[in-house]
Amino acid sequence: MNFRKPGWLEKYLAFRTTTPFAETLPSAPAGSPRDVRSADAQDRAIYYFLQPTGLLYGFPVGMPFPALQYPWEKYLDSSERVLLIFLETLFACLVAERHCLLERRGAARTGVRRAARVVGWHFAHRPGWPDSDLWRMLSALLPVLFPRGPLRKSERAFGHAISQGTRRLKLPGDYYNSFLFLDLYYCVQRQRRLMQAPNRRAAIAAELHAEQAAVRRAVLELQIVAAHASSGVDPAERRLFERFLLASGLPEAARKELRRSLKMGLAPDQVTIPPLPWLLRRYCLESVLITLLADGVVDALERAFVERIAERLGLGQDELNQSQTAVEAFVLNQESTLHIVKARPQMLQLRDRLVERITILLRKNLDHIVQEVRETHELYTLLMKSTHAPLTPEEKRKVREQLVDIMKTVPTLAIVTVPGGTIWLAILIKLLPFNLLPSSFDD
């Protein structure tokens, strides 16, 4: 499959028809609402599914299904890989969301091609798409002059949304559209609302566009406050903010105003934060955290600021700790790819701080973890065996998988169980009240 040639969307859909998505996202954490079909539970599953990919931060570098072999993946360049990451995450979320909503109604499930129609509706009228009388006239004439099927229209609109992070902005290869996550989330929201009120298509589109623009501006204003939270705006913070600003799709007048605000500074109470669902509040908080990490140092003033922002967003201390752990783990796991923090001493300091935070979280929840280990008989037997004999590769895999399942029962620790978040394993082995040797798990 060649993403540079027309017709790639049809080929992708054919691949996903023969290799269908699961009916639920592989990420439902413990601590979500009991009704796993609720919107809040779906949003939480989306968060845990997306976070390790980097899409939440505008740096999509991790495949959402790392074990899946894509026949064409080895031929993709960095921009095409971003497109594949976004395709996979978006369609997986749409299919899982639609399945849950249809299951609630007792209706039959639908597949990836139904999701493609939602994608076409959403990306053909997204914020940031050219908006002028001339463009609207051309948009009306082009389908008449050059008839194309609905998939080609979706393909064109979708490709534009992704490429504006690289071709239009001319960013380096490890920086992309920092607001891709909002495009994904509001595409899911469009499907969710249309299924509840199918006769309100135009009104829903207008509501979603207004909401998305308000969130984009709020995120940018929060980043301005974050950049001024300590002694001043660092050049790295200024560059990162400019990338977010250019990718926002806001009108030029609004961008000029925000650049002035970056120069002059904003107080936290000057930021207008609209009412937001849980997932968008976490997105806002972690966008701030990734901005603060751009210079590699989060000082006392910045930490106090983050606590105030988390409070304004209605997020407690546990969720703040989880977000800090999530962002730091992502930066460290992708250190060789992103180069967000360039100074090696700062990276080592960041790693030490992450280890310390995970250690504290593990200690606070150790009694619960030990009890779960004792009640998981196969895991307990394997751990005891490891104290006097080496485990086979298959036994090590079972230990890891079952420890991950146990960690997911602690909401504040669930984020460190994501792919790549293996730093906790060696720490946990040392804390468990068994005479375990970390070398038993080395390979």
N, C-alpha and C positions, 0 to 999 in steps of 0.2 A: 504494500500500500504506500502510495506516494502522496503526502499531504500537500505537495506543491501542484498537483494536477487535479483538475475538476473531476468529481466523482468519488473523492476519497470518503465522503460521509456514507454513501451507499455501501462501499466496501467495509467500512467500520461496522455499520449496522448488520451487514451480513455476517461478519465475524462474531458479533455479540448475539446474533440470533442462534448460531450454532454453539456458542459458548455463553449461555445465558447468565445474567447476574443472579445472585441469591436474592431471596425475597426480603431479607432483612440485611442491614449493614452489619459487618462483622465487628461491631464495636460497642454494643449496648452495655454500659457500665452499671454496676450495682449502685443503688442510691437514686436511680431514676424513678419517676412516678410508677406506681404499680401497673397502671394501664399503659403497656408498651406501645399502644397505638396512638397515644396522645401526642399533640404537637410538641409539647415540651420534651417528652421522651425522645421523639424523633430528632429534635434539635440537639439533644445531648449526644445521641448516637452519631449525628453528623460531625459534631465537634471532635469526638474521639477518632472518628474515621479520617477526618481531614488533617488534624494537627500534625501528624508525623510527615505528611507530604510537603509541608511548608506553604501550601496554598493559602492558608489562613493569614500568612504574613506577607504575601506577595512574592515569595520565593519558592515556586513549585519545583522541587528537585527530587522528591521521593515518589515512587510509584505506589498507588494505593493498594495494589495487589502484587506485592513483590515476588510472590511465588509463581505467578502466572507467566507463562512463556508466550510472548507476542512474536509471531513469525517474522515481522518486519522491524522489530525494535532496534536491531543492531545497525540498521541503515539510517536511523534518525539522527539529525543534528540536534543541538540544544533547543532551538526554537520549536522544532517538531516534537521533541520530547515533552515540552511544556504543553503543547496542544493535546498530546495523548494523555498526560496526567489530568488535564482539565476535562477532557472527554470522559475518561473513566470515572472520575469523582462525580461529575454532574449527572451522568446517566445512571450510575449506581444509586445516587440519592433519589433521583426522580422515580426509578423503578421501585425502590424500597418504600418510598412515601406513598406512591399510588397503590401498591399492594396493601399497605396497612389501611388506607382509607376505603378501598374496595372490600377488604375483608370485614371491616366493621359493618358494611352494608350488606354483606352476604353476596356480593357480586363476583363475577369471574375475574381473574387476574388478567392483566394486559402486559405486553412486553415492551421491548426497547423502542419499537417503531412508534408506539403511541407517545413515548417520551420525546421522540424526535420532533413531533408536531409542537409540543410545548416549547422546545428549544427554539424552533423557528419563529413562533409567535413572540417569544421574549426578546431574542437578540435582534430581530428586525426593527425593534422600537425601543432600544436601550438608551439610557442616558449617555451622552458623549457622541452619539451618532450625529452626523451633520444635520443641522436644523436651520433651514432657510427656505424661502419661497422657491428658489431655483432647484434646490435639492429635492423638495417635495414634488415639484413638477417632473423632474427626471425620474424619481422613484415611481411615479405613476406611469411614465411613458416606457421605461425600460422593459417591464414585463410584456408590454404590447409589441414592442419592436423586436425583442429577443426572448421569445417564450421559453420558459424553463420550468421544470417540475418543481414541486414544493421542496424537495430535498436539496436541489441546487440553491434555492433561495436561502434555506436554512444554513447551508454550507458557507455561502458567501457572508452572511451576517455573522455567523459564528466565527469564521476565520478573521473577520475584521476585529471582533472583540478581543481575540487572543493576540493578534499581531500588533495592536497598538502599544503593547508593552515592549516591543522590540523594534519593529520597522519604523513606526511613526515617531517613537521617542528616541530612537537610536541609542538605546541603553546598552551597557556591556552585557555579555552573555549571561552573567549570574544575577541580573536584575530584570524583573518583568513587571507587568501591570500589578501594582500593589492593591488594586481594588477588584481583582478577579474574584475573590471570595464573595463580595457583595453581588456580583453578577450571578454567581452560582446560587447564593441564598435566595435572592429575589426571584430567580427562575423557579426554584422549589416553591416559594411562596405563591407565585402565580398559579402553579398547578393546584396547590392546596386551596386557594380561594376560588378558583374556577370550578373545582369539583363541588364546592359548597354552594356557589351561586353562579351557574353557567350563563345566566342571562345578563351578567354585569361585566362583560369582557372589557368594554371601553373604560368604564368607571374604575375597574380593578387596575387596569394598566396605568391610568392617571395617578391613582393612589400609590401604587408601587414606585413609580418614577419619583414622585414627591418625597416619599419616605426614604428612598435610596439616596437622593441628593442631600437630604437633611443628615443622614448618617455619615456620608462622605465628608460633609463640612464639619460635623462634630468631631470626627476622627482627626481631621487636620488641625482643628483648634486645640484639641487635647495634645497633639504632638507639639504645637507651639508652646503651650504651657509647660510641657515636659522638657523641652529644649531650654527653657529659661528657669527651670526649677533649681538650678545650682548657680554657678558663677557666670554663666553665659552660654551662648550658642556655639558649640564646637563645630569646626568645618565638616566633620563627618556627619553630624546631626543635620547640618544645613543641606548637605548633598542628598541625604536620605529623604528629608522633607521635600525637597524639590522633585524627587522622583515620585513621591506620593502625590504631590500637587499636580504634576503634569498628567498623571494617570487618572486623576479624579473625574475628568469629563465635565468639570464645572465651567461656567462661562468665564471668559477672560477677565471681565470686571471683578468677579468674585476671586479669581486667582491673584489679581493685583492687590486686592484688599488683604488677602491672607499673607501675601509676601510682606506687606507693610506691617501686619501684625507680628510676623516672625521677627522683623527688625526691631519693633518697639516693645514687643512682649504682650502677653495676655495674663490676667489674673484668673484663677480657676473659676471664680463665680461669674466671669464674663462669658464662659462657654455655655452654650445652650445645648443640653443633652435631652433629646426627645425621649418619650417613653419607648423603651426597647424590650424585646424578648430576651431571654437569658443568653442565647447564643450570640446575639449582637452586642450585649454588654460585655461578654468575655472577649469578643473580637476587639472592641474598643480598648479594653484594658491591655490586651496583649499587643496591640498596635503601639500603645504608649511604651510598653516594656521593651519592645524591639527597637524603638527609637532611642531609649535611654542606653541600650547596650551598644549603640553604634560607636561610642567612644571607648567602650570596654570597661567603663567605671560607673558604678551606681553609688553615689555618695549618700551621706546621711540626709541632706536636704532633698535629694531625689527620692529616697525611700519614704520620707515623710509625705512627699507629694503623691506618690503612688498610693499610699494608704488613704489619702483624702479622695483621690479619684475613685478608688475601689468603693469607698463608702458612698460617694455620689452615684455610682452605678448600681448600688444596692447589692454589692458582693461582699461577703464576709471575709474574715481573716483566713479561713481555711481555703477559700477559693482563690484569694490573692496568692497564698503560698503555692497553690497548685499551678496557677498561671506563671508565676516566677520560675517554678521548676520546669514547666513545659517549655517556656521560651529558652531558658538557659540550656536545657537538654537538647533542644533542636539546634541551637547555634553550635554547641560542641559536637554533636553528631555530624553536622554538615560543615565542620570547620574547613576541610580541604576544598569544598565546593563553593562556599559563599564568600569567605574572606571578609565577613562583616567586621570582625575585630581583628585588626592586622598585627598588633603588638603581641609577641609571644608571652611576655610576663603577664599581660592582662588576661590572656587565654588561660594561663595556669591559675591565676587568681579566680577566674570564673569557674574553672573546674573544681577548685578547692571549695568554693562557696556552694556549688551544686552538691558535692559529696556531703558537705556538712548539713545542708538542708534535707537531703534524702535520709541521712542518718537520723536526724531528729524526728522526721516523720515515721521512720521505721520503728524507732524506740517507743514513740507514743502509741503505736498500734501493735507492738510486739506481742502482747498477751493474746490479742485476737488472732494474730497470724499463727502463733504457736498452737492455739486451740484448734484452728482449722487444719493445720498440718497433722496433728494427732488424730483428727477425725477422718482424714483422707488416708486410708489404710495403705494403699499402694505407695503413695508418696512417702509416708512415714517409714515404711519398710525399706524403700530405696535409699532414703537419707541415712538410716541406720547402717545399711550395708556399706555405704560410701565411707564410713568411719574405719573400716578394716579391709575393704577390697575395692578395686577400681570398678567403676560402672561402665557398661557397654555404651556405645553411641546411642542405641535405641533407649536405654534406661536414662541417659542424660537428657535426651529429648523429652521423655515423659516427665522428668523432674522439673524441667524448665516450664513446660506447658502447664503443669498442675500448680506450680508456684505462681505463674501468671494469673491463673484462674482465682487463686486465693487473694492475690493482690487486688484484683478487680472488686473484691467485696468491701474494700476500703475506699470510699470515693476520693479522698484526698491523695491516695496513692495510685489511683487507676491510671493516671497519665504516664507514669514511669513504666507501665507495662506495654507501651506502644512499640512497634518495631523500631529497633535502634536504641531503645531506652534501656539497655542492659546494664547500665552502671550500678543499678540497685542490687543486682544478683550477688556480686562479691560481698557487698556490705551486709546483705541479709544473711548470707551463709555465716559470716563472722558473728552476727548477733544472735542467731538461733542457739538455744541451749543444748545443742548436740555437738559432739566433738568432730565437726566436719572439716575436711581439708579442701580449701578452694581449688587445689590442683586436681581434685577429682572431677572438676567441671571444665578444665582447660581443654580446648580444642578449637 
